[in-house]
Structure formats: structure tokens, C-alpha cells
Amino acid sequence: MTGEEFAIEHAMPNLYFHITTAYAILRHNGVEVGKKDYLGPLPYKV
């Protein structure tokens, strides 16, 4: 298994699973979590 295969087939799905589960637990406990909490401040061009 190459590093790229590992990242795509194992690491990324595992990461997304844990992010989704953490989001669900926080929301279940009444924490207001939104898109900006994940994205952080967006760099705007002036």
C-alpha cells in the first residue's frame, strides 16, 4: 500500500468519521456549532 492509497482509502474516511461524530455529540449536548467554526476566518482580498 502506498502512502497515497493509505491517505485516500483509510486516513481521510477515518478523519471525516471522527469530525462528523464530534459534531453530532456537540450538537446533541446543545453546543451551537456552525460552518464558520470549521472554516475559521476567511482570507478576504482587498
PDB file of N, CA, C, O and CB in Angstrom:
ATOM      1  N   MET A   1       0.859  -1.172   0.000  1.00  0.00           N
ATOM      2  CA  MET A   1       0.000   0.000   0.000  1.00  0.00           C
ATOM      3  C   MET A   1       0.905   1.235   0.000  1.00  0.00           C
ATOM      4  O   MET A   1       1.810   1.370   0.823  1.00  0.00           O
ATOM      5  CB  MET A   1      -0.977  -0.002   1.236  1.00  0.00           C
ATOM      6  N   THR A   2       0.632   2.117  -0.938  1.00  0.00           N
ATOM      7  CA  THR A   2       1.425   3.346  -0.997  1.00  0.00           C
ATOM      8  C   THR A   2       0.876   4.363   0.005  1.00  0.00           C
ATOM      9  O   THR A   2      -0.210   4.187   0.557  1.00  0.00           O
ATOM     10  CB  THR A   2       1.421   3.939  -2.435  1.00  0.00           C
ATOM     11  N   GLY A   3       1.634   5.407   0.224  1.00  0.00           N
ATOM     12  CA  GLY A   3       1.172   6.458   1.126  1.00  0.00           C
ATOM     13  C   GLY A   3      -0.088   7.135   0.617  1.00  0.00           C
ATOM     14  O   GLY A   3      -0.975   7.482   1.397  1.00  0.00           O
ATOM     15  N   GLU A   4      -0.163   7.321  -0.693  1.00  0.00           N
ATOM     16  CA  GLU A   4      -1.350   7.940  -1.290  1.00  0.00           C
ATOM     17  C   GLU A   4      -2.582   7.055  -1.111  1.00  0.00           C
ATOM     18  O   GLU A   4      -3.662   7.548  -0.785  1.00  0.00           O
ATOM     19  CB  GLU A   4      -1.116   8.217  -2.783  1.00  0.00           C
ATOM     20  N   GLU A   5      -2.419   5.751  -1.324  1.00  0.00           N
ATOM     21  CA  GLU A   5      -3.540   4.828  -1.128  1.00  0.00           C
ATOM     22  C   GLU A   5      -3.999   4.835   0.329  1.00  0.00           C
ATOM     23  O   GLU A   5      -5.197   4.843   0.611  1.00  0.00           O
ATOM     24  CB  GLU A   5      -3.143   3.401  -1.553  1.00  0.00           C
ATOM     25  N   PHE A   6      -3.037   4.831   1.249  1.00  0.00           N
ATOM     26  CA  PHE A   6      -3.384   4.869   2.665  1.00  0.00           C
ATOM     27  C   PHE A   6      -4.176   6.127   2.999  1.00  0.00           C
ATOM     28  O   PHE A   6      -5.200   6.066   3.679  1.00  0.00           O
ATOM     29  CB  PHE A   6      -2.122   4.796   3.527  1.00  0.00           C
ATOM     30  N   ALA A   7      -3.689   7.272   2.513  1.00  0.00           N
ATOM     31  CA  ALA A   7      -4.351   8.545   2.810  1.00  0.00           C
ATOM     32  C   ALA A   7      -5.765   8.571   2.261  1.00  0.00           C
ATOM     33  O   ALA A   7      -6.690   8.993   2.954  1.00  0.00           O
ATOM     34  CB  ALA A   7      -3.550   9.710   2.236  1.00  0.00           C
ATOM     35  N   ILE A   8      -5.945   8.129   1.030  1.00  0.00           N
ATOM     36  CA  ILE A   8      -7.255   8.203   0.381  1.00  0.00           C
ATOM     37  C   ILE A   8      -8.217   7.143   0.895  1.00  0.00           C
ATOM     38  O   ILE A   8      -9.395   7.429   1.111  1.00  0.00           O
ATOM     39  CB  ILE A   8      -7.101   8.063  -1.115  1.00  0.00           C
ATOM     40  N   GLU A   9      -7.733   5.932   1.091  1.00  0.00           N
ATOM     41  CA  GLU A   9      -8.623   4.822   1.431  1.00  0.00           C
ATOM     42  C   GLU A   9      -8.824   4.607   2.925  1.00  0.00           C
ATOM     43  O   GLU A   9      -9.798   3.968   3.323  1.00  0.00           O
ATOM     44  CB  GLU A   9      -8.096   3.573   0.835  1.00  0.00           C
ATOM     45  N   HIS A  10      -7.938   5.118   3.751  1.00  0.00           N
ATOM     46  CA  HIS A  10      -8.067   4.883   5.191  1.00  0.00           C
ATOM     47  C   HIS A  10      -8.102   6.168   6.013  1.00  0.00           C
ATOM     48  O   HIS A  10      -9.027   6.388   6.794  1.00  0.00           O
ATOM     49  CB  HIS A  10      -6.931   4.023   5.667  1.00  0.00           C
ATOM     50  N   ALA A  11      -7.106   6.999   5.835  1.00  0.00           N
ATOM     51  CA  ALA A  11      -6.977   8.170   6.701  1.00  0.00           C
ATOM     52  C   ALA A  11      -8.098   9.181   6.504  1.00  0.00           C
ATOM     53  O   ALA A  11      -8.665   9.661   7.485  1.00  0.00           O
ATOM     54  CB  ALA A  11      -5.652   8.838   6.457  1.00  0.00           C
ATOM     55  N   MET A  12      -8.431   9.515   5.265  1.00  0.00           N
ATOM     56  CA  MET A  12      -9.470  10.520   5.017  1.00  0.00           C
ATOM     57  C   MET A  12     -10.847  10.062   5.516  1.00  0.00           C
ATOM     58  O   MET A  12     -11.513  10.828   6.213  1.00  0.00           O
ATOM     59  CB  MET A  12      -9.541  10.836   3.523  1.00  0.00           C
ATOM     60  N   PRO A  13     -11.302   8.844   5.187  1.00  0.00           N
ATOM     61  CA  PRO A  13     -12.587   8.423   5.738  1.00  0.00           C
ATOM     62  C   PRO A  13     -12.593   8.387   7.266  1.00  0.00           C
ATOM     63  O   PRO A  13     -13.601   8.719   7.890  1.00  0.00           O
ATOM     64  CB  PRO A  13     -12.951   7.062   5.199  1.00  0.00           C
ATOM     65  N   ASN A  14     -11.480   7.987   7.866  1.00  0.00           N
ATOM     66  CA  ASN A  14     -11.370   7.946   9.312  1.00  0.00           C
ATOM     67  C   ASN A  14     -11.474   9.353   9.903  1.00  0.00           C
ATOM     68  O   ASN A  14     -12.157   9.560  10.907  1.00  0.00           O
ATOM     69  CB  ASN A  14     -10.050   7.287   9.726  1.00  0.00           C
ATOM     70  N   LEU A  15     -10.802  10.307   9.283  1.00  0.00           N
ATOM     71  CA  LEU A  15     -10.851  11.700   9.722  1.00  0.00           C
ATOM     72  C   LEU A  15     -12.274  12.242   9.633  1.00  0.00           C
ATOM     73  O   LEU A  15     -12.773  12.840  10.586  1.00  0.00           O
ATOM     74  CB  LEU A  15      -9.898  12.565   8.881  1.00  0.00           C
ATOM     75  N   TYR A  16     -12.929  12.034   8.488  1.00  0.00           N
ATOM     76  CA  TYR A  16     -14.289  12.535   8.311  1.00  0.00           C
ATOM     77  C   TYR A  16     -15.259  11.885   9.292  1.00  0.00           C
ATOM     78  O   TYR A  16     -16.173  12.547   9.783  1.00  0.00           O
ATOM     79  CB  TYR A  16     -14.755  12.294   6.881  1.00  0.00           C
ATOM     80  N   PHE A  17     -15.074  10.602   9.582  1.00  0.00           N
ATOM     81  CA  PHE A  17     -15.916   9.921  10.563  1.00  0.00           C
ATOM     82  C   PHE A  17     -15.799  10.600  11.932  1.00  0.00           C
ATOM     83  O   PHE A  17     -16.808  10.870  12.584  1.00  0.00           O
ATOM     84  CB  PHE A  17     -15.527   8.429  10.667  1.00  0.00           C
ATOM     85  N   HIS A  18     -14.571  10.872  12.359  1.00  0.00           N
ATOM     86  CA  HIS A  18     -14.370  11.469  13.677  1.00  0.00           C
ATOM     87  C   HIS A  18     -14.870  12.907  13.736  1.00  0.00           C
ATOM     88  O   HIS A  18     -15.403  13.327  14.763  1.00  0.00           O
ATOM     89  CB  HIS A  18     -12.901  11.420  14.053  1.00  0.00           C
ATOM     90  N   ILE A  19     -14.710  13.664  12.669  1.00  0.00           N
ATOM     91  CA  ILE A  19     -15.238  15.027  12.632  1.00  0.00           C
ATOM     92  C   ILE A  19     -16.762  15.006  12.719  1.00  0.00           C
ATOM     93  O   ILE A  19     -17.354  15.779  13.472  1.00  0.00           O
ATOM     94  CB  ILE A  19     -14.783  15.752  11.348  1.00  0.00           C
ATOM     95  N   THR A  20     -17.391  14.126  11.954  1.00  0.00           N
ATOM     96  CA  THR A  20     -18.847  14.031  11.956  1.00  0.00           C
ATOM     97  C   THR A  20     -19.376  13.583  13.309  1.00  0.00           C
ATOM     98  O   THR A  20     -20.380  14.110  13.789  1.00  0.00           O
ATOM     99  CB  THR A  20     -19.314  13.071  10.875  1.00  0.00           C
ATOM    100  N   THR A  21     -18.715  12.623  13.924  1.00  0.00           N
ATOM    101  CA  THR A  21     -19.139  12.135  15.233  1.00  0.00           C
ATOM    102  C   THR A  21     -18.978  13.215  16.304  1.00  0.00           C
ATOM    103  O   THR A  21     -19.862  13.388  17.142  1.00  0.00           O
ATOM    104  CB  THR A  21     -18.339  10.886  15.618  1.00  0.00           C
ATOM    105  N   ALA A  22     -17.868  13.934  16.285  1.00  0.00           N
ATOM    106  CA  ALA A  22     -17.668  15.023  17.251  1.00  0.00           C
ATOM    107  C   ALA A  22     -18.736  16.095  17.071  1.00  0.00           C
ATOM    108  O   ALA A  22     -19.270  16.608  18.055  1.00  0.00           O
ATOM    109  CB  ALA A  22     -16.259  15.643  17.093  1.00  0.00           C
ATOM    110  N   TYR A  23     -19.053  16.435  15.825  1.00  0.00           N
ATOM    111  CA  TYR A  23     -20.098  17.424  15.533  1.00  0.00           C
ATOM    112  C   TYR A  23     -21.441  16.956  16.103  1.00  0.00           C
ATOM    113  O   TYR A  23     -22.154  17.734  16.737  1.00  0.00           O
ATOM    114  CB  TYR A  23     -20.213  17.663  13.999  1.00  0.00           C
ATOM    115  N   ALA A  24     -21.783  15.684  15.875  1.00  0.00           N
ATOM    116  CA  ALA A  24     -23.056  15.155  16.363  1.00  0.00           C
ATOM    117  C   ALA A  24     -23.128  15.174  17.890  1.00  0.00           C
ATOM    118  O   ALA A  24     -24.170  15.503  18.458  1.00  0.00           O
ATOM    119  CB  ALA A  24     -23.263  13.732  15.852  1.00  0.00           C
ATOM    120  N   ILE A  25     -22.040  14.825  18.546  1.00  0.00           N
ATOM    121  CA  ILE A  25     -22.018  14.827  20.019  1.00  0.00           C
ATOM    122  C   ILE A  25     -22.173  16.247  20.548  1.00  0.00           C
ATOM    123  O   ILE A  25     -22.940  16.483  21.482  1.00  0.00           O
ATOM    124  CB  ILE A  25     -20.704  14.200  20.553  1.00  0.00           C
ATOM    125  N   LEU A  26     -21.445  17.197  19.953  1.00  0.00           N
ATOM    126  CA  LEU A  26     -21.554  18.588  20.399  1.00  0.00           C
ATOM    127  C   LEU A  26     -22.968  19.109  20.198  1.00  0.00           C
ATOM    128  O   LEU A  26     -23.525  19.736  21.100  1.00  0.00           O
ATOM    129  CB  LEU A  26     -20.554  19.476  19.647  1.00  0.00           C
ATOM    130  N   ARG A  27     -23.559  18.862  19.033  1.00  0.00           N
ATOM    131  CA  ARG A  27     -24.919  19.334  18.763  1.00  0.00           C
ATOM    132  C   ARG A  27     -25.924  18.678  19.715  1.00  0.00           C
ATOM    133  O   ARG A  27     -26.856  19.331  20.183  1.00  0.00           O
ATOM    134  CB  ARG A  27     -25.306  19.045  17.299  1.00  0.00           C
ATOM    135  N   HIS A  28     -25.736  17.409  19.994  1.00  0.00           N
ATOM    136  CA  HIS A  28     -26.631  16.700  20.917  1.00  0.00           C
ATOM    137  C   HIS A  28     -26.584  17.337  22.306  1.00  0.00           C
ATOM    138  O   HIS A  28     -27.593  17.373  23.010  1.00  0.00           O
ATOM    139  CB  HIS A  28     -26.247  15.205  21.003  1.00  0.00           C
ATOM    140  N   ASN A  29     -25.419  17.834  22.692  1.00  0.00           N
ATOM    141  CA  ASN A  29     -25.258  18.453  24.011  1.00  0.00           C
ATOM    142  C   ASN A  29     -25.573  19.944  24.010  1.00  0.00           C
ATOM    143  O   ASN A  29     -25.305  20.632  24.995  1.00  0.00           O
ATOM    144  CB  ASN A  29     -23.849  18.241  24.507  1.00  0.00           C
ATOM    145  N   GLY A  30     -26.137  20.450  22.919  1.00  0.00           N
ATOM    146  CA  GLY A  30     -26.614  21.817  22.879  1.00  0.00           C
ATOM    147  C   GLY A  30     -25.608  22.870  22.461  1.00  0.00           C
ATOM    148  O   GLY A  30     -25.888  24.065  22.562  1.00  0.00           O
ATOM    149  N   VAL A  31     -24.458  22.454  22.001  1.00  0.00           N
ATOM    150  CA  VAL A  31     -23.448  23.417  21.563  1.00  0.00           C
ATOM    151  C   VAL A  31     -23.823  23.909  20.167  1.00  0.00           C
ATOM    152  O   VAL A  31     -24.099  23.113  19.269  1.00  0.00           O
ATOM    153  CB  VAL A  31     -22.015  22.781  21.570  1.00  0.00           C
ATOM    154  N   GLU A  32     -23.828  25.233  19.997  1.00  0.00           N
ATOM    155  CA  GLU A  32     -24.124  25.808  18.686  1.00  0.00           C
ATOM    156  C   GLU A  32     -22.846  25.766  17.842  1.00  0.00           C
ATOM    157  O   GLU A  32     -21.923  26.550  18.058  1.00  0.00           O
ATOM    158  CB  GLU A  32     -24.668  27.280  18.819  1.00  0.00           C
ATOM    159  N   VAL A  33     -22.808  24.863  16.903  1.00  0.00           N
ATOM    160  CA  VAL A  33     -21.653  24.704  16.034  1.00  0.00           C
ATOM    161  C   VAL A  33     -22.114  24.964  14.606  1.00  0.00           C
ATOM    162  O   VAL A  33     -23.121  24.418  14.158  1.00  0.00           O
ATOM    163  CB  VAL A  33     -21.011  23.278  16.180  1.00  0.00           C
ATOM    164  N   GLY A  34     -21.368  25.800  13.901  1.00  0.00           N
ATOM    165  CA  GLY A  34     -21.730  26.123  12.532  1.00  0.00           C
ATOM    166  C   GLY A  34     -20.558  26.004  11.589  1.00  0.00           C
ATOM    167  O   GLY A  34     -19.467  25.586  11.977  1.00  0.00           O
ATOM    168  N   LYS A  35     -20.797  26.379  10.333  1.00  0.00           N
ATOM    169  CA  LYS A  35     -19.784  26.270   9.292  1.00  0.00           C
ATOM    170  C   LYS A  35     -18.542  27.091   9.616  1.00  0.00           C
ATOM    171  O   LYS A  35     -17.424  26.647   9.358  1.00  0.00           O
ATOM    172  CB  LYS A  35     -20.357  26.709   7.962  1.00  0.00           C
ATOM    173  N   LYS A  36     -18.726  28.282  10.177  1.00  0.00           N
ATOM    174  CA  LYS A  36     -17.572  29.139  10.471  1.00  0.00           C
ATOM    175  C   LYS A  36     -16.661  28.538  11.540  1.00  0.00           C
ATOM    176  O   LYS A  36     -15.477  28.869  11.595  1.00  0.00           O
ATOM    177  CB  LYS A  36     -18.046  30.512  10.919  1.00  0.00           C
ATOM    178  N   ASP A  37     -17.194  27.668  12.380  1.00  0.00           N
ATOM    179  CA  ASP A  37     -16.361  27.007  13.379  1.00  0.00           C
ATOM    180  C   ASP A  37     -15.379  26.042  12.720  1.00  0.00           C
ATOM    181  O   ASP A  37     -14.286  25.814  13.238  1.00  0.00           O
ATOM    182  CB  ASP A  37     -17.235  26.261  14.393  1.00  0.00           C
ATOM    183  N   TYR A  38     -15.762  25.484  11.593  1.00  0.00           N
ATOM    184  CA  TYR A  38     -14.881  24.575  10.866  1.00  0.00           C
ATOM    185  C   TYR A  38     -13.935  25.333   9.938  1.00  0.00           C
ATOM    186  O   TYR A  38     -12.758  24.990   9.829  1.00  0.00           O
ATOM    187  CB  TYR A  38     -15.704  23.573  10.064  1.00  0.00           C
ATOM    188  N   LEU A  39     -14.446  26.353   9.279  1.00  0.00           N
ATOM    189  CA  LEU A  39     -13.653  27.060   8.282  1.00  0.00           C
ATOM    190  C   LEU A  39     -12.698  28.072   8.888  1.00  0.00           C
ATOM    191  O   LEU A  39     -11.619  28.315   8.348  1.00  0.00           O
ATOM    192  CB  LEU A  39     -14.556  27.750   7.315  1.00  0.00           C
ATOM    193  N   GLY A  40     -13.088  28.659  10.001  1.00  0.00           N
ATOM    194  CA  GLY A  40     -12.273  29.704  10.591  1.00  0.00           C
ATOM    195  C   GLY A  40     -12.420  30.989   9.794  1.00  0.00           C
ATOM    196  O   GLY A  40     -13.271  31.074   8.909  1.00  0.00           O
ATOM    197  N   PRO A  41     -11.610  31.981  10.093  1.00  0.00           N
ATOM    198  CA  PRO A  41     -11.718  33.250   9.358  1.00  0.00           C
ATOM    199  C   PRO A  41     -11.284  33.066   7.910  1.00  0.00           C
ATOM    200  O   PRO A  41     -10.266  32.432   7.634  1.00  0.00           O
ATOM    201  CB  PRO A  41     -10.865  34.348  10.033  1.00  0.00           C
ATOM    202  N   LEU A  42     -12.056  33.620   6.997  1.00  0.00           N
ATOM    203  CA  LEU A  42     -11.740  33.520   5.589  1.00  0.00           C
ATOM    204  C   LEU A  42     -10.854  34.688   5.167  1.00  0.00           C
ATOM    205  O   LEU A  42     -11.130  35.835   5.517  1.00  0.00           O
ATOM    206  CB  LEU A  42     -13.024  33.482   4.751  1.00  0.00           C
ATOM    207  N   PRO A  43      -9.805  34.406   4.427  1.00  0.00           N
ATOM    208  CA  PRO A  43      -8.926  35.488   3.973  1.00  0.00           C
ATOM    209  C   PRO A  43      -9.576  36.248   2.805  1.00  0.00           C
ATOM    210  O   PRO A  43      -9.699  35.716   1.701  1.00  0.00           O
ATOM    211  CB  PRO A  43      -7.540  34.921   3.547  1.00  0.00           C
ATOM    212  N   TYR A  44      -9.978  37.463   3.055  1.00  0.00           N
ATOM    213  CA  TYR A  44     -10.601  38.283   2.024  1.00  0.00           C
ATOM    214  C   TYR A  44      -9.533  39.134   1.338  1.00  0.00           C
ATOM    215  O   TYR A  44      -8.663  39.711   1.991  1.00  0.00           O
ATOM    216  CB  TYR A  44     -11.717  39.179   2.629  1.00  0.00           C
ATOM    217  N   LYS A  45      -9.619  39.198   0.020  1.00  0.00           N
ATOM    218  CA  LYS A  45      -8.705  40.059  -0.735  1.00  0.00           C
ATOM    219  C   LYS A  45      -9.278  41.459  -0.769  1.00  0.00           C
ATOM    220  O   LYS A  45     -10.481  41.641  -0.961  1.00  0.00           O
ATOM    221  CB  LYS A  45      -8.475  39.521  -2.179  1.00  0.00           C
ATOM    222  N   VAL A  46      -8.428  42.440  -0.586  1.00  0.00           N
ATOM    223  CA  VAL A  46      -8.860  43.836  -0.568  1.00  0.00           C
ATOM    224  C   VAL A  46      -8.621  44.484  -1.908  1.00  0.00           C
ATOM    225  O   VAL A  46      -8.923  45.664  -2.086  1.00  0.00           O
ATOM    226  CB  VAL A  46      -8.138  44.615   0.524  1.00  0.00           C
TER     227      VAL A  46
END
